[in-house]
Amino acid sequence: MLTTFYILVGLEVVLGIYSLWDGWKWLRYAQRRLLTPYGLYRPRVALICPCHGLEPGLEQNLLALTKFDYSDYDIFLAIANGADLARDVIERVAKASAHPVHVVIAGEAKECSEKVNNLSAAMEEIGEDFEVIAFADSDARPGRHWLARLVAPLAEARLGAATTFRWLLPEHGGFWSALASAWNASAATMLGEHPRNFCRGGGTAIRRKTFDDAKVPGVWKGAASDDYAMTRALQEAGREIRFVPEALAPSFYDANASGLIEFTNRQMRITRVYSPRMWMMATISHGLYCGTVLFAAIAIVNEAFTGVSAFSMLLMAMLVPLLAALKGALRAVAATELLPEWRTKVQEWSWAWIGLAPVVPFLYLWNLLGAAFIRQVRWRGIRYELVSPNQTRIMLH
């Protein structure tokens, strides 16, 4: 048992140090990007945001989309039907906006998710005079510079897309909200200065020509995930996806235990279907971490019961969660710098990204293992079966 203990813990410490170094590179990349000038590229932009229902903070979130320091853009707010509870909020936002707001009624989704159906309907309403398409989510509240920062990298015509991520900030607090935020922060640092980036539907900008050339509308047919499908299309076209951390957007989120499990399970089940290699690598990585921590605890207790001092073993084993917490600290520093207008809120919740980082892999492993057997998800009150990347079955409205 001792030999296995030292092999497992030693391996996980090495991996933890590498992961910490990767977190340091992520922070440095974010800091460099913050100093990158926007440049002079200011094309006409169509900003699409799908909506569904009266989620908390919806009006403030949509109003934020109307206040970017970007002169030439229209907003397209897409809902499935005119009776959607978000309709009144959308109409108020449209009246208050200094930029044109177009309300798109997409109709009922039949062979894809409602979000994909809403996005597809909005794309059909966009004229050819829009050079760039940007996508936002109704549950995030981006800052004034968000659109300019997201669009700026597209000055390089060869670039496939520019993408960013959300940063969950608990609104009212609670352990489950904090754990959701820590879980999401871990996902955010998967993006970076490397060729393995993926588009995130709630924060992606793409040239209209690139969107059409990569045949994104075709891969959206039958899809549940707009962002994974777009990622696949761009990868097959050999186009780079660049991560833009300076466009990070806060999303105010509260969860109870069941809401957290539903949210995190959904993300990993979608990943299992659309990116099985990423799912497999994550399962191995988190499985090794969790297995090492549990085995180390058993080994230390076993040694203690035999009367042998296990203090040195305990110190070595503690390095594993400590390294995870240190990476969480790097994420907290990055969030503080990337979201200066929310600095107080970020600092208030920094403990979650640090203290819960050692626990997050256990939740991930639960999500990942469940995704191996279950392909049904519930999303905005609708249940879907993810048959394949190209086939989605609507189970229940």
N, C-alpha and C positions, 0 to 999 in steps of 0.2 A: 504493500500500500504506500509506503514512504517513497519508493522509486516513482510510482505513478504520480504521487503528489508533486514531487519536484519537477517531473517532466511537464505535467499539465500547467502548474503555476508558473514555471519558468517560461514556457511557450507563451502563456497568456500575458505575462509581464512584457515580453519582447513585443508582442502584438500591440499591447497597450501603449508602449513607448512610441511605436510607429504611428499608432492612431493619434497620439498626442502631438507628434510632429506634424501629422496631416492637419490637425486642428490649428496648429500654429501657422501653417502655410495658408489655410483658409482665412484666418484673421488678417494676415499680411496682404493677401489678395484683396480682401474687402477694403482694407485701408488704402491700398493703391488705387482701387477703383473709385473710391470717394474723391480722390484728388484728380481724377480724369476729367478734363473739360468736356462739355457737351458737344462742342463743335458747332458748325453752321448748318448741319443737316436738319431741316425742318419741313418734311413733306406733309401733305394733307393726310390726316389719319382718321380712320373709322374705328371708333372704340366700341366694342361689343361687350355687353354684360347681360347674361341670362339671369332671370329672377324666378323665384317660386315662393309664394307665401310671405307671411309677415314674420320674418326672422328678427331677432333683437338687433336694434341699431340700424335697421335697413335704410331709413330715411337719411341718417347722417352719412352712411356709407355711400349711398347714391349721390348725395350732394357733393361729396368729396370728388366724385368723378367730373363734376362740372366746374371745378375750381383750379384746374391745373394751369401752371404758367406756360401754356402752349397755345398759340394763337389759332391754328387752323385744324380743328378737329370737330367731328360730329359724334354724337353718342347714340347708340342703338341699344335700347333696353328690350329684351325679348322675353315674352311669357307664353305659356302654352295656350291660354284662352283668356278672353276678356273678363271672365268672372274671377280670375285669380285675385287673392286677397292683397297682393302687392300692387294692383292696378291703381288704387287711389293714391298711394305713395308715389308711384311713378308719375302720375299726372301732376302732382304738386311739385315734384322735382323738375319736371319738364317746364312748368310755368316759371320757376325761379331761376332756371339756367340761362346764362349768357350765351351758351353754345347750343346749336340745334340738337334737340332730343327727338329721336324717332322711336315710336312704340311699335314693336313688331309682335303680332299675334301669330304664333307658329302653328297652332293646331295640335291635336293629340299625337304623340309619338306612337309609332306602330312597330318598327323593327329596330329601334335604337333607343338610347336613353333620352329622357325628356331634355336634358341639357344639350346633348348633341343635336337633337331636333330643333331646339330653339336657336342654337348657333347657326345651323344650316339655313334656317329660314331668314335669319338676319343677314347672312352672306348674300342671299338672293336680292336683298333690298339695297345693297351697297353699289353705288355707281362706279364706273370705270375711272372717275377722276380721283379716287382715293388711292394713293400710292402704297400706303401701309395699313395693315389691319392690326389692331391691338385688342387683347382679350383681358377682361377683368372679372372678378367674382363679386357677388353682392354681399359677401360676408367679410370683406376686407375694407380698410379705410386708408387708402394710399395718400401720401403727402403731396404737396403742391408740385414738387419736382419729379414725381413718379413717371409721368408720361414722357417727358423730355429725356430722362435718364434711360428709360426702356427703349426708346426709339433710336437714340444716338448711335449705338453700335451698327445699326443697319446702313450707315453711311458706306460701310464696306459691302458692296453689292454682292460679293461672293458668299457672305454670311447667310446661313439658312434662317436662323431666328435668334432673337435675344429673349432670355427668360429670367424670371426672378422667383421668389418664394414668399410665403406668408410667415408671419411670426405671431403665434398665438399668445395673447395676453389675457389672463383671467380677468373677467369683469368684476365679479363679486367675491371671488376667492373659493377656497375649499380644496381639499386634497386632490380630488379627481380632476378638477380643472388644472391644478398645478402639474399633475402627472401628464395630462394631455399636452400641456405646453412643453414639458420636457421631452416627451415622445416626438412632438413635431419639430423641436429644435434639432434633435438628432437627425431627422430626415432632411432638414435644410442644409446641413453640412455635407450631404451626399453630392450636392452640386459644387462646382468649383472650377479651377483653372486646369481643365483636363478635357479629353474628347468624349467622356461618358455622360455628358449632361443630357437631361431630358426636358421637354417643354412642360411647363405647368400652366394649365388652362387659365388660372386666375391671375396670370402675369406673364404674358408672352406677346411679343411684337414680331411681325413677319411682313415682308414685302408682299403685295398682292400678287405680283408675278411669280414669286417663289412659291406662294401658297398654291397657285394654279399649276405651276410646272411640276411640283412634287405630288400633284394629284391628291391633295388632302381631302377634297369633297368626296372622292371615291372611297378612301379608307374610313371616312366617317359613316358611310352607309353600313348599318348593322352594328355599329360600335356603341359601347357603353361609356368608354373613357375618351373624351375629346383630346386630352393632352397626350396620352400614351399613343393614340392612333396617329396624331400629328408627328410625334417623335419618330415613330416607325417610318412614316412617309419620308421624312427628311433624312433619316439614316439610309434608307434605300436609295435616295437621290444623291447621297454622298455630301450632304450639306452640314456644316458646323452649327451647333447650338451653343451660344455663349451665355454663360451665367452672369447676371448683372446684379450683384449684391447691393449696390447703392440704391436699387429700386425696391428693396425689401418693404413689404407693406404689413402693418399691424392688423391683426384680426382679433376682435374681442369675443372671447369664447368662454362659456361656462358649461360644465358637464357634471352629471352624476355618474355612478359606476356603470350603469347600463348604457348610457349615452356614450361614454368613453369607449367601452368595448365595441359597440356598434360602429363608431367612427373609425377606430383603429383596425378592426377586422375588415371593414370595407376597403380600406386603402391597400391592405396586404392581399386580399382576394383579387382585387383588380390587378395588382402587380403580378400575382401568380399567373393570371391569364395572359396579360399583355407583355410581361417581361420575365419569363420563367428563369432565365439565367440570373437576373438580379435577385429573384426570390430565392433561388438555390444558394447563391453566395451569402445572402443575408441569413438564411437558415443555418448554414454551417458556422458563420461568424458568431451569431448570437447563441447558437447551441453550444459552441465551445466555451464561450464566456460563462454561460449559466451552469453548464456541466462542471466546469472548473471550480466555480464558487461553491457549488453544493458539495462536490467531492472533497474540496479542501476543508469545509466545515466538518464533514464526517470524519476525515482523517485526523483533524486536530482534536476532536472530542475523543476519538478512539485512543490516541496517544495519551491524552490527559487521564483517561480511565486506567491506563496501564501503569500510571505512576511516573511516566517520563515527562519532563518539562517540554511543553509544546510551544513555549513562548517565541522561539525563533521561527517556528512554522507559522505562527499567527502573524508575526511581523511581515513575513514574506507574502503570505496570502492577502494581507491588507493592502499590498501594493496594487492588486488587481482593481478593486473598486476605487482606490485613491486615484489611479491614473484616469479612470472614467470620469471622476469628479473634476479633475484638473482640466480635462477636455471640455466639460460643461462650463467651467469658469472662462475658458477662451470664448465659448459661444456667448456667454453673458457680456464679456467685454465687447465683442463684435456687435451685439444687439444694441448696446449703449451708444456706440459710435454711429451705427447705421440708422438709428431711430432717435435723433437728438430731440425732436419735439415731444417724444414720449419718454424722455430720460428718467423722470421720477417713477413712472409706472414700471419701466424696465428694471430699475434698481430695486424696486419693491419686490419683484418676483425673481430676482437673480438667484435667490436661494434654491428655487425649484430646479433651475437648469444645472446647478452645481450638486445639490444634495440628492436629487432624484436621478441623476445620470447613471449611478450604479444600478438602479432598479429598472430603468427603462428596457434593457435587453430582455428581462424576463417577460415583460408585456409584449415586446416584439416577437419573442419566441412563441408565445401563446397564439398571437395573430398569424404567424407564419405557418405553424403546424396545422392550425385550423383551416388555413387556405389550401392545404394539400387535399382536403376532403370535401370542402363546401364551396360551391360556386354561386350561391345566392347572396345578394346584398340588398339592403334597403337604403334608398337614397331619396330624400325629400318626400317621404311618405309613399314611395312606389317601390315595389319589390321586383328585382330583376334576377334572371338567371344568366350568368356569363357563360354562354355555350362555347364561344371561341372569340378571338379578337375581332372577327367579322360577323358574329352572330350574337344578338342579345334577345332574350325572350322576356317579355313583360309578363310577370306572374300575377301582380295585384296592384291596383291603383288604390 
